[in-house]
Amino acid sequence: MGANRSALTPPRGLDYLPAMPPRPLLLLLLSLSACGKPADRGNAACGLAALAGPTALLTQFSVPRQTLSRPPAKLPERLVARLVAGPALPAIVGRSDSLLVIGVEGSIPAAIKPGYGVLVLDTSEKTRGVMLFEGLPVEGAPSIGTVSLGNSTVPLIGIQLDPTRIEDPHCPFFPDSVLP
């Protein structure tokens, strides 16, 4: 019985698959099997997360009691700064009077002109990192310091939120591997 089956007939247990030519069926099965592998998430899924996450982050400024009105008391000496949909870079944390000064190490692509940074804290007040955006800061968000990028300085605002609202756990915005 098995020897007489047509090449286009799915094996038993796969009767729910539509009858399709073998090549597209093979491509479909390979694609579906690759979806569950974390190592393969580095491409499309992380690319989408790199764009959607920062957009979601900005929408969180409209949620009451998440916007920081002053710098947090405790911060690490070093943290990760990430350009939206761009590279993650190491940064040094300092203070000037009551404001923060974040110094980003390394160079950013010449085509990118950051306009402001967002310090991101989780709900336990742990610092996640700084996301760098082009354009103007979120209206009404108080400045809690500055971000220095080479010869330029941009304002720093802050937010405290649940990171699962904005970040895919398989594609972290602020990877520790960036820090020395």
Stockholm file with secondary structure:
# STOCKHOLM 1.0

chainA/1-180         MGANRSALTPPRGLDYLPAMPPRPLLLLLLSLSACGKPADRGNAACGLAALAGPTALLTQFSVPRQTLSRPPAKLPERLVARLVAGPALPAIVGRSDSLLVIGVEGSIPAAIKPGYGVLVLDTSEKTRGVMLFEGLPVEGAPSIGTVSLGNSTVPLIGIQLDPTRIEDPHCPFFPDSVLP
#=GR chainA/1-180 SS CGGGCCTTSCCTTCTTSCCCCHHHHHHHHHHHHHHTCGGGGGTHHHHHHHHHHHHHHHHGGGSTTCBCSSCCSCCCSEEEEEETTSCEEEEEEEEETTEEEEEECSCCCTTCCEEEEEEEECTTCCEEEEEEEESCCCTTCCCCEEEEETTEEEEEEEEECCGGGTCCTTSCSSCGGGCC
#=GC SS_cons         CGGGCCTTSCCTTCTTSCCCCHHHHHHHHHHHHHHTCGGGGGTHHHHHHHHHHHHHHHHGGGSTTCBCSSCCSCCCSEEEEEETTSCEEEEEEEEETTEEEEEECSCCCTTCCEEEEEEEECTTCCEEEEEEEESCCCTTCCCCEEEEETTEEEEEEEEECCGGGTCCTTSCSSCGGGCC
//
